[in-house]
């Protein structure tokens, strides 16, 4: 009894140690010179407009943003939640390894492989991806629990996980669709007609139905959003690059990942779980066909760290010794720290530009427009936002009738950043881009407009808007040479010649 209790304590100490390590490292991966990422500002603004759906994402992100707002909307909490979801992903892999009867060493190896991986990068940003990959991993965990126990409550748990994942990001649907042919290829095909499976499916549909109804009420904006992504971003996605990228996300522990795949394919002890391998295959096929971004598939791989760790542990016990097992644990963190400056913005932009050749060598300077730039796109998207908000604040401060002011931006990043950093909370910046088009306050006649236009806008001088006002004053521009928003200009438009509200309503149609 004492021995059992000691083992339990040892397991718990290691598990909590990994969770603590995850949080500590996570807070030191972004240099203070960087602001939040453009997507983070939109996601935070969703929390101010709670609904069952949005143009860009399902509603779960908004609910989390609402909680962050209640906590003060500070940087600590913005970074806390993605770190938390990353830690929970690691914890789920730990529990999967436990479910597979893995030793303490196997659990530590699996946790190490997941922790020191691309998930550190994913969990630096407040985006739906952190919850997405957690839900993919949890879905596999609930499936494994059902396969091991046959208890129907795990089917309902699987349905709940899918519903949460769906309400966070629709991409989990690809995994569930891929599971259907995967189940058909195995001895589990009877499951598809099981009473509790059908009831669990009904539960999942019930849980996601408010969002489906919202989509119906708004003419399914998700499809328009997907079409825009396909036109502006996915058009430059190379299918071969998609497949090559899959090898790098967990490259520091690629041997654990490959061991997990091999174990599912050939090891008799893991034959029950072969459905997981088939689902991975079919999910990748779907992503390749739809020309998806390569990172969409990251959620497929954490579960393999559990299988790979258990398989390697058993193999190493039979043939090799302690030194090889120790090396397997050391390689992921070693690789992480050797490549940290390449993958994470821990240096100021000036230093990163000096090392530009290194980033170019690995294709990290290529943006979604297919061209090379000074910094990786994600890092350039984390610069210039405070500067923009400060200059808009200066323009806004001199306006006497502030209740009749409209701040209108080119894109959601600009609008969200202004709303996050501004010292003037009485008016919110909006845009015809993303969900901001639903948030215009036209209850009062607009008499003054501040426009924020990107340098690459087809009409950077705002000629159409300027013609509606008697007085137009240039108020500044973003001068940060490393920012993606470099050159974004700000104008103050006063004394309208016609109804600005009517002009806005016309542009919304």
MOGICOR-V915969 format. One record per residue. N is the residue number from 1. RES is the residue in one letter. SS is DSSP state (H for helix, E for strand, C for the rest). PSI is psi in whole degrees, 0 to 359 (999 if undefined). Layout:
n->{N,N}
res->{RES,RES}
ss->{SS,SS}
psi->{PSI,PSI}
//
This chain:
n->{1,2,3,4,5,6,7,8,9,10,11,12,13,14,15,16,17,18,19,20,21,22,23,24,25,26,27,28,29,30,31,32,33,34,35,36,37,38,39,40,41,42,43,44,45,46,47,48,49,50,51,52,53,54,55,56,57,58,59,60,61,62,63,64,65,66,67,68,69,70,71,72,73,74,75,76,77,78,79,80,81,82,83,84,85,86,87,88,89,90,91,92,93,94,95,96,97,98,99,100,101,102,103,104,105,106,107,108,109,110,111,112,113,114,115,116,117,118,119,120,121,122,123,124,125,126,127,128,129,130,131,132,133,134,135,136,137,138,139,140,141,142,143,144,145,146,147,148,149,150,151,152,153,154,155,156,157,158,159,160,161,162,163,164,165,166,167,168,169,170,171,172,173,174,175,176,177,178,179,180,181,182,183,184,185,186,187,188,189,190,191,192,193,194,195,196,197,198,199,200,201,202,203,204,205,206,207,208,209,210,211,212,213,214,215,216,217,218,219,220,221,222,223,224,225,226,227,228,229,230,231,232,233,234,235,236,237,238,239,240,241,242,243,244,245,246,247,248,249,250,251,252,253,254,255,256,257,258,259,260,261,262,263,264,265,266,267,268,269,270,271,272,273,274,275,276,277,278,279,280,281,282,283,284,285,286,287,288,289,290,291,292,293,294,295,296,297,298,299,300,301,302,303,304,305,306,307,308,309,310,311,312,313,314,315,316,317,318,319,320,321,322,323,324,325,326,327,328,329,330,331,332,333,334,335,336,337,338,339,340,341,342,343,344,345,346,347,348,349,350,351,352,353,354,355,356,357,358,359,360,361,362,363,364,365,366,367,368,369,370,371,372,373,374,375,376,377,378,379,380,381,382,383,384,385,386,387,388,389,390,391,392,393,394,395,396,397,398,399,400,401,402,403,404,405,406,407,408,409,410,411,412,413,414,415,416,417,418,419,420,421,422,423,424,425,426,427,428,429,430,431,432,433,434,435,436,437,438,439,440,441,442,443,444,445,446,447,448,449,450,451,452,453,454,455,456,457,458,459,460,461,462,463,464,465,466,467,468,469,470,471,472,473,474,475,476,477,478,479,480,481,482,483,484,485,486,487,488,489,490,491,492,493,494,495,496,497,498,499,500,501,502,503,504,505,506,507,508,509}
res->{X,X,X,X,X,X,X,X,X,X,X,X,X,X,X,X,X,X,X,X,X,X,X,X,X,X,X,X,X,X,X,X,X,X,X,X,X,X,X,X,X,X,X,X,X,X,X,X,X,X,X,X,X,X,X,X,X,X,X,X,X,X,X,X,X,X,X,X,X,X,X,X,X,X,X,X,X,X,X,X,X,X,X,X,X,X,X,X,X,X,X,X,X,X,X,X,X,X,X,X,X,X,X,X,X,X,X,X,X,X,X,X,X,X,X,X,X,X,X,X,X,X,X,X,X,X,X,X,X,X,X,X,X,X,X,X,X,X,X,X,X,X,X,X,X,X,X,X,X,X,X,X,X,X,X,X,X,X,X,X,X,X,X,X,X,X,X,X,X,X,X,X,X,X,X,X,X,X,X,X,X,X,X,X,X,X,X,X,X,X,X,X,X,X,X,X,X,X,X,X,X,X,X,X,X,X,X,X,X,X,X,X,X,X,X,X,X,X,X,X,X,X,X,X,X,X,X,X,X,X,X,X,X,X,X,X,X,X,X,X,X,X,X,X,X,X,X,X,X,X,X,X,X,X,X,X,X,X,X,X,X,X,X,X,X,X,X,X,X,X,X,X,X,X,X,X,X,X,X,X,X,X,X,X,X,X,X,X,X,X,X,X,X,X,X,X,X,X,X,X,X,X,X,X,X,X,X,X,X,X,X,X,X,X,X,X,X,X,X,X,X,X,X,X,X,X,X,X,X,X,X,X,X,X,X,X,X,X,X,X,X,X,X,X,X,X,X,X,X,X,X,X,X,X,X,X,X,X,X,X,X,X,X,X,X,X,X,X,X,X,X,X,X,X,X,X,X,X,X,X,X,X,X,X,X,X,X,X,X,X,X,X,X,X,X,X,X,X,X,X,X,X,X,X,X,X,X,X,X,X,X,X,X,X,X,X,X,X,X,X,X,X,X,X,X,X,X,X,X,X,X,X,X,X,X,X,X,X,X,X,X,X,X,X,X,X,X,X,X,X,X,X,X,X,X,X,X,X,X,X,X,X,X,X,X,X,X,X,X,X,X,X,X,X,X,X,X,X,X,X,X,X,X,X,X,X,X,X,X,X,X,X,X,X,X,X,X,X,X,X,X,X,X,X,X,X,X,X,X}
ss->{C,H,H,H,H,H,H,H,H,H,H,H,H,H,H,H,H,H,H,H,H,H,H,H,H,H,C,C,C,C,C,C,C,C,C,C,C,H,H,H,H,H,H,H,H,H,C,C,C,C,C,C,C,C,C,C,C,C,C,H,H,H,H,H,H,H,H,H,H,H,C,C,C,C,H,H,H,H,H,H,H,H,H,H,H,H,H,H,H,H,H,H,H,H,H,H,H,H,H,C,C,C,C,H,H,H,H,H,H,H,H,H,H,H,H,C,C,C,H,H,H,H,C,C,C,C,C,C,H,H,H,H,H,H,H,H,H,H,H,H,H,H,H,H,H,H,H,H,H,C,C,C,H,H,H,H,H,H,H,H,H,H,H,H,H,H,H,H,C,C,C,H,H,H,H,H,H,H,H,H,H,H,H,H,C,C,C,C,H,H,H,H,H,C,H,H,H,H,H,H,H,H,H,H,H,H,H,H,H,H,H,H,H,H,H,H,H,C,C,C,H,H,H,H,H,H,H,H,H,H,H,H,C,H,H,H,C,C,H,H,H,H,H,H,H,C,C,C,C,C,H,H,H,H,H,H,H,H,H,H,H,H,H,H,H,H,C,H,H,H,H,H,H,H,H,H,H,H,H,H,H,H,H,H,H,H,H,H,H,C,C,C,C,H,H,H,H,H,H,H,C,H,H,H,H,H,H,H,H,H,H,H,H,H,H,H,H,H,H,C,C,H,H,H,H,H,H,H,H,H,H,H,H,H,H,H,H,H,H,H,H,H,H,C,C,C,C,C,H,H,H,H,H,H,C,H,H,H,H,H,H,C,C,C,C,E,C,C,C,C,C,E,C,C,C,C,H,H,H,H,C,C,C,C,H,H,H,H,H,H,H,H,H,H,H,H,H,C,C,C,C,H,H,H,E,E,E,E,E,C,C,H,H,H,H,H,H,H,H,H,H,C,C,C,C,C,C,C,C,E,E,C,C,H,H,H,H,H,C,C,C,C,C,C,C,C,C,E,E,E,E,E,E,C,C,C,C,C,C,C,C,C,H,H,H,H,C,C,E,E,E,E,E,E,E,E,E,C,C,C,C,C,C,C,C,C,C,C,E,E,E,E,E,E,E,E,C,C,C,H,H,H,H,H,H,H,H,H,C}
psi->{318,319,316,317,322,319,318,316,319,315,314,319,316,316,311,330,318,320,315,316,319,312,318,309,321,327,359,18,0,124,143,343,342,144,192,165,151,321,326,323,317,314,324,323,334,328,344,355,66,134,176,2,163,165,319,324,162,181,344,320,321,321,320,319,324,318,317,320,319,331,1,354,19,164,322,314,328,322,339,314,314,325,320,314,326,319,322,328,314,317,321,318,320,315,327,315,320,317,330,10,31,146,175,321,315,321,318,319,316,316,321,315,322,319,309,68,192,342,333,319,314,317,1,341,142,88,166,345,322,316,323,308,331,316,323,316,318,323,317,322,314,325,315,317,321,315,327,325,331,7,128,338,335,336,322,325,321,318,319,316,316,316,316,316,320,320,353,314,131,346,340,341,326,320,316,319,318,332,332,305,330,317,322,332,355,180,5,9,335,340,326,340,6,138,314,332,316,322,324,321,319,320,315,316,322,317,327,355,323,323,321,320,320,316,317,315,331,23,38,66,342,325,322,321,318,323,321,318,316,322,323,332,309,343,333,5,128,127,324,320,324,313,321,321,332,334,340,340,324,32,321,334,39,330,328,317,310,324,322,317,316,318,318,331,320,338,124,327,341,11,327,329,10,339,330,317,315,322,324,314,312,325,316,322,315,316,319,317,317,7,48,161,146,328,348,333,1,325,347,335,333,322,329,337,326,310,317,320,317,317,314,320,314,322,317,329,328,323,324,181,198,324,321,321,321,319,321,328,328,326,314,309,327,313,321,310,334,332,7,323,339,327,334,145,61,349,157,158,323,318,321,322,325,330,27,323,323,316,321,322,324,12,21,350,357,123,179,350,0,5,158,143,182,319,159,146,316,325,322,333,3,23,149,355,317,318,315,312,320,319,326,321,319,318,320,326,330,2,126,315,82,339,352,24,142,129,113,132,165,321,169,330,315,312,314,319,318,316,330,318,343,148,352,102,2,338,142,138,145,177,159,2,142,217,348,338,343,354,18,131,102,26,338,151,127,128,342,138,137,121,141,113,134,150,329,5,144,334,68,340,1,42,319,313,319,327,346,356,152,330,126,126,126,129,1,178,164,122,356,113,345,350,145,334,14,133,354,125,155,128,144,121,122,160,74,145,342,179,116,325,316,322,317,314,321,319,341,338,999}
//
